[in-house]
Amino acid sequence: MGEPFDRRIIEVGDGHQIHVEQSGNPDGVPVIVLHGGPGGGCSPYMRRFFDPAHYRAILFDQRGCGRSRPHASVEANTTAHLVADIEILRHQLGVGRAILFGGSWGATLALTYAQTHPEVPMALVLRGIFLGSRAELDWFYGGGAARFFPDRWAEFQAPIPEAERGDMIAAYHRRLFGGEQGQEMRYALPWLIWENALAGLEIAAAGHAPPAYARAFARLENHYFANNCFLEDGQLLRDRHRIEHIPAVIVQGRYDMVCPPGSAWQLAAGWDKADLRLVPASGHALSEPRIATELVRAMDGLRAS
């Protein structure tokens, strides 16, 4: 998919401005793309999954990250705000029903939006399922994943005094919101590296990132996780009945260490219209070769249906 045919800034209230871009066919089937993180922002790579002759791909940077402003801001930045932003964006762009495409946190947001507005999605294409539960956060930040990556876990813990390591989310929160930007950037990088190191099974992890990007990513992600993603524990499974009429393709890496396959299995179990695809020899990242191939196959399948 080539360059966007439309780029704009949309005012969504609370002082936030959302950067939006549209690619592909202006008259095509709309696909609303929800990036991960929270705080990850969109990239041109995310356009590659959509046949430009058939799809109208709508990408936007969620509050506080990417090219949205104010940068790295957590004020008025909750899951409910992001759900409302999708509605504002949809109405301003004249979009009716649409496919929702999201991975990791983007899948969380897609499920939350769909359960809030079940009349809107034509289909869901989800990757690396994260349900925003306490158990999932405990797995990744409480020592579960550390059993497989003790070296990386030691690096993640190293900046934090031993007495505070019992709650790594809270320990990093104190430092990412200390009010001194230089300190926030110093602690943002190990937060980001811990996740990146575990994201890919066959791709190398980035050991660095632009400081401003790392700060926005770490602050937003930590803010959401410190607040349990602003969801009730188990909410997305409890309310699944609201979306069981919607076809869904769930693409899940068999060896995903960030969001293990148990959540995808729970989500799909008993959902007749859900097609769970457990991808062999694959981890979490969107750029994993087999994951990317399966997502293209999913979108091409919807095009043909």
N, C-alpha and C positions, 0 to 999 in steps of 0.2 A: 504494500500500500504506500503510495507516494506522499508528497507533502500535504499538509492540511489545506483544505479549501476555505477554512474559516478559523480564525483565532479571535477570542474576545475575553474581556473581563466582565464577570457578572457580580453585581452587588447582592450579597445574601443577608445583609443586616449584621448587627453587633460589631460593625466596623470591619467586617471581613469581605475581601474581594477574592473571587474564585477564578482562576485561569482555566479556560475551556478551549479545546480545539476539536474540529471535526474533519474527518478524512473519508475518502472513498466516494461513494455515490450519494449526492445530496438527496436523491429521491429513493434511496435504498432502505432496506430493513434496518431500523435503528438498533445499535448495540451500545449500551452504556457500560463503560469500562471502569471498574473500581480497583484502584491500585492497593497494594499492601502497605504494611507498616504496623500501625498507623504512622504516617509521616514519610512514606517512601516517595510519593510523587510519581508522576507519569514519565515515560521515556518513549522515544520514537520506536524502540523495539516492540512496544505493546501494540503497534499498528499491524504487525506482520501476520496476525492470526485471522484477518478478515479479508475475504475476496472483495477488492475495491469496486468491482462491477456490481456487486450484490448488496454490500453492507455500507451503512452510514455509521462509522465508528466515532463515538463521542467519548473523548478522554478529558478528564479534568483533575486538577490538583486539589485535594481536599484541604480544608481549612488549615492554615499555618505552615504548609509545606510546598515544595516545588516553586512555581511562580505565583502562587497565591500569596496574598498579603493580609495582615502583618505576618512576617516570617517567624516561624518557631513559636507562635503565640498559642497558648492553651486557654486563653480567655474565651468564654462562650464556645467551647470546643468539646462537644460530647457526641456520642453516637446519635442521639436524637437530633442534634443540630445537623449532622451530616445527612441523615435521612431527609430532613426538611430541605437541605440544599439540593438534593437530587430532584425533589419536586419543583423547586424554583427553576433549576436548570431545564428540566423537562418542559415546563410551561413556557419559558422564555424562548426555547428553541422550537416550539411547536411540535413536540414529540408526543404521540399517543402511547400505544403499547410498545414495548421494547424488550429485547433480550438483555439480560444482565450477565456480565462477564467479569468474574473477580476471583482472585486467589489469595489464600492466607487471610489476612485481615480484610482484603477485598471480598472474600467469600463470606466472612462474618457480616460485613456491611450489606452485601447482597441479600443474605437471608433475613437480616433485620428489616431492610427496606421492603422485601417481598411480603413478609409477615404483616407489615404495617399497611402496605398498599397491594394486596393480593390480586387486584384487578389489572395491574399494570404489566407485569412480566409475561411475555410470550413464552419464554424459556429461561432457564438458568444454566450457565456453564461455569462450574466452580472447580477450583484447584486447591490442593493442599488445605484441607478443611480445618479451620480453627473456629470453635464454637464459643470462645470467650469465657470458658469455664475456669474455676479455681484449680481444678485438677490439671488442666493443660498448662496453666501458668506455673504451677508447682513442678510439673515435669521439667519445664525449660529453665526455670530460675530457682528451683529448690533442690537440685541435685540429681534428678532423674537422668537427663541427657548427659550430665557430667560423668556418669559411669562409662559412657562410651568415648567421651572426649576429656579425660582427666587433665591432660596438658592444657587444652584450651580453657577449661574451667578454672584452672590455677591462674591463668593469665587474666581471666575475667575478674577473679576475686582479688588479685594482687593489689589493686589501688584502694581496696576497702580494708580498714582495720579489722582484725580477726573478731573482735567483740561484736561487730555489726554484720557479720556474714550470715547470720541466721535468717535474714530477710534482705536479699540482694536488691529487690525492687525498691524497698524503702531506703536502703543505704545509697543507692544511686540517685534516688529522687532528691535526697537532701543536697546532693552535689550538683545535679542538673538544674536545680531551681535555687541555687545559692545567691543569685543576683549579680554575680561577677562573670561576664561573658567568657573571659579567658579560662576560668576554672571549668565552666560548663562545657567548653569545647574539649578540654583535656579529658574529662570523664565521658564525653560523648563517644569518643573513638573506641575505647574498649567495649562499651555497650554495643556498638554497631558491629565490631569485629566478632564478638561472641556469636551473634546471630549469623553473620555471613559465613563464618567458619563451618557452620553446621548445615548450611542451606543446600550445598551441592554435593552429590555423590561422586560425580565425574568431572566437575568443573572446579577450577582453583578459586579459593576464597580471596576476596580483596582484602589486603592488609592495611589499607589506608582509604581515606575519602576526603573530599574537600571539607574543611572544618565547619563551614556554615551548613552544609548538607548534613553532616554528622550530628551537629547540634540540634537541628530541627527534627531529624529522625529520632534521635534518642529522647529528646524532651517529649515529643508527642507520644511515642510508644510508651515511655515510662508513665506519662500522665494517664493514658488509657488503662494500662495494666495496674497501676496503683489504685484505680477506681473500678477494677473488675470489668473493664470495657463498658461501664455504664449499663450493664445488663444484669438481670437477676440470674443467679447460678442455675443453669439448666434451662434457661428461657427458650433458646432456639430449638431445643428438642421438644420442650413442652408445647410450643405453639406451632409445631410442624404441620398440624392438621390444617392450618390456614392456607398452606401452599401446596397441598398434596395433589391439587388439580393441575399444577404447573409441571411440564416436562423438565427434567434436569439431567445434565451430564456432569458427573463428578469424577474428575481426574485426580488420582492420588498416587504419589510415589510410594512404592512398597517399603522403601527404606528412608522415609521422611523422618528426620530427627528433630525438626523444628515443630512440626505438627504431625505426630504419629498417626498411622492409618486407623486406629481405633475410633477416632471421631468421625471419619468419613463413613466407616462401617455402621456406627450408631445412627448417623443421619439418614443413610440409605435404607436401613432395615425396615421393611414393611411399607416403603414408599413405592408404590407400583410404577410410578412414572419416572423414577430415578434410575439412571444407568450408571452404576459405579464401575469405574475402570481403574483397577489397581495396576499400576505401571511397573514392570519389573526393572531391576537395576537402576532405580531412580530415587532421588531425594526430594527436596522441597522446591528448588528454584524454578522459576518460570523458564529460564534459559537451559534447563536440563534437556538434552536432545530428545529423549523419548517423551518427556512431558510436553515439550513444544509441538512435537509431531502429533501427539494425541489431541492436543487442543485444536490444532488446525483441522484434524479429522472430525472433531466434534462440530466445529463451525461449518465445515463443508457438508456434514451430514444434515445439519439444520437447514442449510441452503437448499438441499435436495428434497427435503420433506415437504 
